[in-house]
Amino acid sequence: MGVPKDNSSTGGNQGNDFGNPDARGRFGEGGYNDGLAVFSYIIGGILVWSLIGLGLDNLLGTRWFALAGGLLGAVGGFYLSYKHNLTRSTSSGPGSVPERKQGSEEGPQSDVK
C-alpha cells in the first residue's frame, strides 16, 4: 500500500528519466504523426479555401478570390496546428526533451511507514 511500483523489470516508463509516463511534457512524443497532422491542416486548408475562392470567382466574375482563399487556408491551417500544440520552437537544439515543470500533484513523495 504506499510502496512505489518498480517498473524497471517490466519495461514500464521505457527509459523515462522523470518517472512519469510522458517525459516530454505537454508536447507528448510528437514526431511523425504530428508532422502529418500539421501537413494535413495546411494542405487541407489551402485546398478547401481555394475551392471556395474559385467558386466565388466564378460567381462574381473575378480572378483573385482563389489566391486569397489559398493564402487564408494556409494561415488557418498553421493556426490550427499551433492551437493544437503541434508546432513548437526548440531553443535547446533538435531532439532535446523539454523540461517538465513540477506541479503540486507531482511533488516529492514522503515515505509512508
C-alpha positions, -999 to +999 in steps of 0.1 A: +000+000+000+024+031-001+052+012-018+062+026-052+059+001-080+092-008-097+088-007-134+124-015-143+119-052-150+086-049-167+096-022-192+074+005-177+084+041-185+109+026-210+139+048-204+120+076-189+142+095-165+114+116-150+094+087-136+062+098-153+046+083-184+051+115-205+086+129-201+082+153-230+057+174-211+027+188-229+041+180-264+040+143-260+061+121-283+051+141-314+072+131-343+058+116-375+021+117-365+023+154-355+041+162-388+013+146-408-013+165-388+004+198-395+008+189-432-029+179-433-041+210-417-021+233-440-028+214-473-064+208-464-069+245-456-053+255-489-075+231-509-108+239-492-104+277-492-090+277-527-121+259-539-143+283-520-124+312-537-127+295-571-165+293-566-167+329-556-145+338-587-169+320-610-199+335-592-187+371-592-165+371-623-133+379-605-099+362-606-084+369-572-106+350-546-089+317-553-055+331-544-068+349-514-086+317-503-054+297-507-035+321-485-062+322-460-063+284-459-025+282-453-027+307-425-057+290-410-040+255-412-009+268-394-031+285-368-050+252-361-017+233-357-004+260-334-036+258-313-033+220-311+003+224-298+017+206-329+042+233-336+069+243-311+102+261-311+133+242-300+157+266-284+179+239-269+185+220-302+170+192-322+159+161-303+160+177-269+134+169-243+117+199-229+119+205-191+088+194-173+075+218-146+067+201-113+032+207-102+016+202-068+004+167-076+039+157-089+059+168-059+083+146-040+065+118-022+071+113+015+080+079+030+048+062+044+056+039+073 
